[in-house]
Each structure stands twice: as C-alpha cells, then as structure tokens.
Amino acid sequence: MFSLFGPQKKQIRYKYDFNSLFAGYQIVSVSLGSNQEICCLGVDHSPELTDGMFPPSATEKHHQYKITILTEYQTQTLMLPNQRWNYHFVQPAGNDEFLVVSARSHKYKDDSYDCNGKVFSINGELKREFLLGDGIQDLAVNSDGTIWTSYFDEGVFGNYGWDKPVGSAGLLAWNMAGEKRFAYDGEAGTIEDCYALNAANDHDTWFYFYSDFHLVRLTDFRVTANYECPIQGSDGFAVYDQWFLFRGGYGKRDVYTLFSLSDKGRLVKKKELVFVDQAGSPITASQVYCRGRYMLLLDKYILYLIDLKELV
C-alpha cells in the first residue's frame, strides 16, 4: 500500500563527494560500468549551445575533459586536453580503454559525418573512432564489449542533416569496432523516444519508451517480456527480481515509484518515495543512471547510490 498523504521520505547516505576531485570542472555525466564501477565525466567549461538551444557535436573553443573511474579498490583518472568535441558519456571499454561519446552527430551535404564514438587509451591516446548516430539518449557498455545506444526523438526522426537517421530504431547495439550488432524491430511497440535504458548484464537489457509507455526486456537480443507501464515520463529505472524502481514521471521529477510484478504479469504500484540526505533535505538529482538493481543520483557534486535489493 502507498500513503494517502503523499510520498514517504527515505534517508540515504551519499556514496561520493566530488567537490574536491572535480574542483574547477562541471560534471557532464555519471554512470555505472559493467562491473559497477562509477564513471564520472567532467569538463572545464560547458560548450555553448547552438542558437542558445542545441548542443553542438564540435566546438570552436578547446576544452579539457576529466574522466574518473572509481571502484572500491582504486581510482583511475584520464585527462583529455585540447578537445573540440562536445562529449556527454563515458564507459570503460576493456583493455584499459574508454569509450567517450557525444550525443550529437552532424551529417553534411557531402555525405560526411561526425564520428561521435571515440575510444581512448588510459594515456589519452585516440585509438579509433566511429559513428553511433545522432540523438543519443543513453549509453552502456557490457563486459563482452557490446555497446548499447538509445535515442531520443531527434535521433529517431532525424535532425542535424540526417534524412535517414542511424537511430531510427530507437535502440541499437554495436561492437567495439563500431559495427552494428542489433537494431530493435518494433516488436513490442514503436519507439518514438527511448526515455530510459538499463543494460542489466551481458544477456538482459531493459528499455522504457514513448509513445505508449512500455517496459520491455531483451534477453540475448530477443523480446522476452513486455509490460504496460503505469508511469509516464520517467527517465530511469532499476530492476531487481520482480521489483522495479522508477525515477520521476511527468510533474514528479524527484519522486520515486516502487512497483512489483503481479502473478498476472502486471506492474503494481507499491509506494512512492522521496529520498532525503542525512540532514533530511530532499535530494534533487540533476542526473540519474541505472544498471541492474543500482540507481545513481547526482545532486550537484554529491553522488548517491541506491541498491533496489536493499530497498525492498
């Protein structure tokens, strides 16, 4: 049952304080790697928006990026100076390599395009680059080297010169050479905007999409579950066994809704939560990233890690 008086408050402890580690940098993104390592991408100053609205794929001014990979045992740091690309995502790619990706890619009148997926060594050497398509909403790399990319509406329908957009399927998988392995075929409904992605492990990938809000499970690239979702407009979800935790929804950005799966295969709402810090103040996350049962929340420079298994 859920409260008649609104969401319940749930206190959580922070996982990391990035204030000193990223002093002088703006945090662009946080994510979890395939081994639950925490990945953080920062830039010395944010690239200006084109026409005050659109993030460019490349920039006039040079930027310096800082990448930090945190585990319980070590911290790896990679510096990328003198960059003119506008990066949005980073994931460990194995063999001491890192995949750094821009969400945007332009296609030009001469049919050339921006290669927005770039693989760097731990020393900052660019090893290879390839096209992952424009309009990337989310990114995950599995331990077997599979790259998952989901796309928002511009990536699905086309912009930035793409009459036939790479991301028209809404969800794609690639190998580490940038070769396409999988494109979602619309079996569980057409993706117009893939709101959230959860690459739980090397076999199971979940995604949640518009226009009809469905939650779908892929197992080894095959649809194995398809649920109508009672929540609209969420931007992230964690999954554990028969439990699901969704962040946000239209008009409820910092409310978290817990669902369980019924015997009839329906998502049943159990309760709504608002997470608060040790002082009792609500956590207002500017970023969310989910992988399996884990959910990362970034509030300014403070990072929180929620384990759905512990929550239920």
C-alpha positions as CSV (number, residue, x, y, z in Angstrom):
1,M,0.0,0.0,0.0
2,F,1.1,3.6,-0.6
3,S,0.5,6.5,1.7
4,L,-2.6,8.7,1.4
5,F,-0.5,11.6,2.5
6,G,2.0,11.6,-0.4
7,P,5.4,10.0,-0.9
8,Q,7.3,8.5,2.1
9,K,10.6,10.0,3.0
10,K,13.6,7.7,2.8
11,Q,17.0,8.8,4.1
12,I,20.1,7.6,2.1
13,R,23.8,8.2,2.6
14,Y,25.9,9.7,-0.1
15,K,28.4,7.5,-1.9
16,Y,31.0,10.1,-3.1
17,D,31.6,13.8,-2.7
18,F,33.1,15.0,-6.0
19,N,33.7,18.6,-4.8
20,S,37.5,18.2,-4.4
21,L,38.0,15.6,-7.1
22,F,36.2,17.7,-9.7
23,A,37.1,21.2,-8.4
24,G,37.2,23.6,-11.4
25,Y,35.1,21.2,-13.6
26,Q,31.5,20.8,-14.4
27,I,30.2,17.3,-14.2
28,V,28.7,16.3,-17.5
29,S,27.6,12.7,-16.7
30,V,27.8,9.9,-14.2
31,S,27.3,6.2,-15.0
32,L,27.9,2.7,-13.9
33,G,30.2,0.3,-15.8
34,S,29.5,-3.4,-16.3
35,N,31.3,-4.2,-13.1
36,Q,29.5,-1.4,-11.1
37,E,32.5,0.9,-11.3
38,I,31.4,4.5,-11.1
39,C,32.3,6.6,-14.1
40,C,32.3,10.4,-14.0
41,L,32.9,12.8,-16.9
42,G,33.8,16.4,-16.2
43,V,34.7,19.4,-18.4
44,D,36.5,22.6,-17.6
45,H,33.7,24.7,-19.0
46,S,30.5,23.7,-20.8
47,P,30.3,24.2,-24.6
48,E,27.9,26.9,-25.6
49,L,24.6,25.9,-27.2
50,T,23.9,26.5,-30.8
51,D,21.2,29.2,-31.2
52,G,21.0,29.0,-27.4
53,M,19.2,25.7,-27.6
54,F,21.1,22.8,-29.2
55,P,24.3,21.1,-28.0
56,P,26.9,21.1,-30.8
57,S,28.8,18.0,-31.7
58,A,32.0,20.0,-32.1
59,T,33.0,23.3,-30.6
60,E,35.0,26.4,-31.7
61,K,36.9,26.6,-28.4
62,H,39.1,23.8,-27.0
63,H,38.0,22.1,-23.8
64,Q,39.7,19.8,-21.2
65,Y,37.8,16.8,-20.0
66,K,38.5,14.8,-16.9
67,I,37.4,11.2,-16.6
68,T,37.4,9.3,-13.3
69,I,36.6,5.6,-12.8
70,L,36.0,4.6,-9.2
71,T,35.9,1.2,-7.6
72,E,36.2,0.1,-4.0
73,Y,39.9,-0.5,-4.5
74,Q,41.2,2.1,-6.9
75,T,40.7,5.4,-8.7
76,Q,41.7,5.8,-12.4
77,T,41.9,9.2,-14.0
78,L,42.1,10.1,-17.6
79,M,42.7,13.6,-18.9
80,L,41.7,14.7,-22.4
81,P,43.1,18.2,-23.1
82,N,42.5,20.3,-26.2
83,Q,39.3,18.7,-27.2
84,R,36.9,20.3,-29.7
85,W,34.2,17.6,-29.3
86,N,31.3,18.0,-27.0
87,Y,31.3,14.8,-25.0
88,H,28.3,13.5,-23.0
89,F,29.0,9.9,-22.0
90,V,31.9,7.7,-20.9
91,Q,32.1,4.0,-20.3
92,P,35.0,1.5,-19.6
93,A,35.6,-0.5,-22.8
94,G,38.1,-3.1,-21.5
95,N,41.8,-3.5,-22.1
96,D,42.4,-0.1,-20.4
97,E,40.3,1.7,-23.0
98,F,37.4,4.1,-22.6
99,L,34.6,4.9,-24.9
100,V,33.8,8.6,-24.9
101,V,30.7,9.6,-26.8
102,S,28.9,12.8,-28.0
103,A,25.2,12.7,-28.0
104,R,25.1,14.6,-31.3
105,S,26.5,13.9,-34.8
106,H,26.1,16.1,-37.9
107,K,25.7,14.8,-41.4
108,Y,27.0,17.2,-44.0
109,K,26.0,17.9,-47.6
110,D,29.0,16.0,-49.0
111,D,27.7,12.9,-47.0
112,S,30.5,13.1,-44.5
113,Y,29.6,13.0,-40.8
114,D,30.9,13.3,-37.3
115,C,32.2,10.1,-35.8
116,N,30.8,10.6,-32.3
117,G,32.1,7.4,-30.7
118,K,35.8,7.7,-29.7
119,V,37.9,5.1,-27.9
120,F,40.8,6.4,-25.9
121,S,43.6,4.6,-24.1
122,I,44.3,5.2,-20.4
123,N,47.1,7.6,-21.6
124,G,44.6,9.7,-23.5
125,E,45.6,8.4,-27.0
126,L,42.7,8.2,-29.5
127,K,42.7,4.6,-30.7
128,R,39.8,4.6,-33.1
129,E,36.5,6.4,-33.8
130,F,33.2,5.5,-35.4
131,L,29.6,6.7,-35.9
132,L,27.0,5.8,-33.3
133,G,24.3,8.1,-34.7
134,D,22.8,11.4,-33.7
135,G,20.4,12.0,-30.8
136,I,21.8,9.5,-28.2
137,Q,19.8,9.4,-25.1
138,D,21.8,6.9,-23.1
139,L,24.8,4.7,-23.4
140,A,26.1,1.4,-21.8
141,V,28.9,-0.9,-22.5
142,N,28.7,-4.6,-21.4
143,S,31.6,-6.7,-20.2
144,D,31.6,-8.6,-23.5
145,G,32.2,-5.3,-25.4
146,T,28.6,-4.8,-26.6
147,I,27.7,-1.1,-26.8
148,W,24.1,-0.2,-26.2
149,T,22.7,3.2,-27.5
150,S,19.2,4.5,-27.1
151,Y,17.9,7.6,-28.9
152,F,15.6,10.5,-28.2
153,D,13.1,11.8,-30.8
154,E,15.6,13.8,-32.9
155,G,17.8,10.7,-33.2
156,V,14.8,8.6,-34.2
157,F,13.1,11.0,-36.7
158,G,16.2,12.9,-37.9
159,N,17.9,16.3,-37.4
160,Y,21.4,17.8,-37.9
161,G,21.3,16.7,-41.6
162,W,20.1,13.1,-41.1
163,D,17.3,12.3,-43.5
164,K,17.8,8.6,-42.7
165,P,18.9,8.7,-39.1
166,V,21.1,5.9,-37.7
167,G,18.9,5.7,-34.6
168,S,15.6,5.4,-36.3
169,A,15.0,2.0,-34.5
170,G,15.3,3.8,-31.2
171,L,17.7,1.2,-29.7
172,L,20.8,-0.3,-31.2
173,A,23.7,-2.5,-30.2
174,W,27.3,-2.3,-31.6
175,N,30.6,-4.0,-31.2
176,M,33.8,-2.2,-30.2
177,A,34.7,-1.6,-33.8
178,G,31.5,0.4,-34.3
179,E,29.8,-2.4,-36.3
180,K,26.1,-2.7,-35.7
181,R,25.0,-6.0,-33.9
182,F,21.4,-5.3,-33.3
183,A,18.5,-2.9,-34.1
184,Y,15.2,-3.1,-32.3
185,D,12.5,-4.0,-34.8
186,G,9.4,-2.6,-33.1
187,E,8.1,-6.0,-31.9
188,A,6.9,-4.6,-28.5
189,G,5.8,-1.2,-29.9
190,T,7.4,1.5,-32.0
191,I,10.0,3.7,-30.2
192,E,9.5,7.4,-30.8
193,D,11.7,8.4,-27.9
194,C,13.6,5.9,-25.7
195,Y,13.2,7.5,-22.3
196,A,15.3,5.1,-20.2
197,L,17.8,2.2,-20.7
198,N,19.1,-0.4,-18.2
199,A,21.7,-2.8,-19.5
200,A,21.5,-5.1,-16.5
201,N,24.1,-7.7,-17.6
202,D,25.6,-9.2,-20.8
203,H,22.3,-11.0,-21.5
204,D,19.4,-8.9,-20.2
205,T,18.7,-5.3,-21.4
206,W,15.6,-3.4,-20.4
207,F,14.2,-0.3,-22.0
208,Y,11.2,2.1,-21.5
209,F,9.9,4.2,-24.3
210,Y,7.3,6.5,-25.7
211,S,4.7,6.8,-27.3
212,D,2.8,4.1,-25.5
213,F,4.8,3.7,-22.3
214,H,6.0,0.1,-22.2
215,L,8.8,-1.6,-20.2
216,V,10.5,-4.2,-22.3
217,R,13.1,-6.9,-21.6
218,L,15.5,-8.2,-24.2
219,T,17.4,-11.4,-23.5
220,D,20.2,-12.1,-26.0
221,F,18.5,-9.6,-28.4
222,R,15.1,-11.2,-28.2
223,V,12.0,-9.7,-26.6
224,T,11.2,-11.8,-23.5
225,A,8.9,-9.5,-21.6
226,N,6.7,-6.6,-22.4
227,Y,4.7,-4.7,-19.7
228,E,2.4,-1.7,-19.9
229,C,3.9,0.8,-17.5
230,P,1.6,2.8,-15.2
231,I,4.1,5.7,-15.0
232,Q,4.7,8.2,-17.8
233,G,7.8,10.3,-18.4
234,S,10.3,8.5,-16.2
235,D,13.9,9.0,-17.0
236,G,15.4,6.0,-15.2
237,F,14.6,2.7,-13.5
238,A,16.3,0.0,-11.5
239,V,15.3,-3.7,-11.7
240,Y,15.7,-6.5,-9.2
241,D,13.9,-9.8,-9.4
242,Q,10.2,-8.9,-9.6
243,W,10.7,-5.3,-8.4
244,F,11.1,-2.0,-10.3
245,L,12.0,1.5,-9.1
246,F,11.2,4.3,-11.4
247,R,12.6,7.9,-11.1
248,G,10.3,10.8,-11.8
249,G,7.5,11.0,-14.3
250,Y,5.7,14.0,-15.7
251,G,5.4,16.6,-12.9
252,K,7.2,14.3,-10.4
253,R,10.9,14.7,-11.2
254,D,12.2,13.8,-7.7
255,V,9.5,11.2,-6.7
256,Y,10.5,7.5,-6.9
257,T,7.8,4.9,-7.5
258,L,8.2,1.3,-6.5
259,F,6.4,-1.4,-8.5
260,S,6.2,-5.2,-8.1
261,L,5.2,-7.7,-10.8
262,S,1.9,-9.5,-10.1
263,D,1.1,-13.1,-10.8
264,K,-0.8,-11.8,-13.8
265,G,2.3,-10.1,-15.2
266,R,1.2,-6.5,-14.4
267,L,3.2,-3.8,-12.7
268,V,1.5,-3.0,-9.4
269,K,2.3,0.3,-7.6
270,K,3.5,-0.3,-4.0
271,K,4.6,3.1,-2.8
272,E,6.1,6.5,-3.7
273,L,9.3,7.7,-2.1
274,V,11.2,10.9,-1.8
275,F,14.9,10.4,-1.0
276,V,16.5,12.8,1.6
277,D,20.0,13.3,2.7
278,Q,21.4,12.9,6.3
279,A,20.1,16.4,7.2
280,G,16.6,15.4,6.0
281,S,16.7,17.7,2.9
282,P,15.2,16.3,-0.3
283,I,17.7,15.1,-2.9
284,T,17.2,17.0,-6.2
285,A,19.1,14.9,-8.7
286,S,20.2,16.6,-11.9
287,Q,21.3,13.2,-13.3
288,V,20.2,9.6,-13.0
289,Y,21.8,6.4,-14.3
290,C,20.6,2.9,-13.7
291,R,22.2,-0.5,-14.2
292,G,20.5,-3.7,-13.0
293,R,19.4,-3.2,-9.4
294,Y,21.5,0.0,-8.9
295,M,20.5,3.6,-9.4
296,L,22.9,6.5,-9.3
297,L,21.7,10.0,-8.4
298,L,23.8,13.2,-8.7
299,D,22.8,16.2,-6.7
300,K,25.3,19.0,-7.6
301,Y,28.6,17.3,-6.7
302,I,27.2,14.7,-4.3
303,L,26.6,11.2,-5.7
304,Y,24.1,8.7,-4.2
305,L,23.9,5.0,-4.9
306,I,20.6,3.2,-4.3
307,D,20.5,-0.6,-4.2
308,L,17.0,-1.8,-5.0
309,K,17.7,-5.1,-3.4
310,E,18.4,-3.4,-0.1
311,L,15.4,-1.1,-0.6
312,V,12.9,-3.9,-0.9
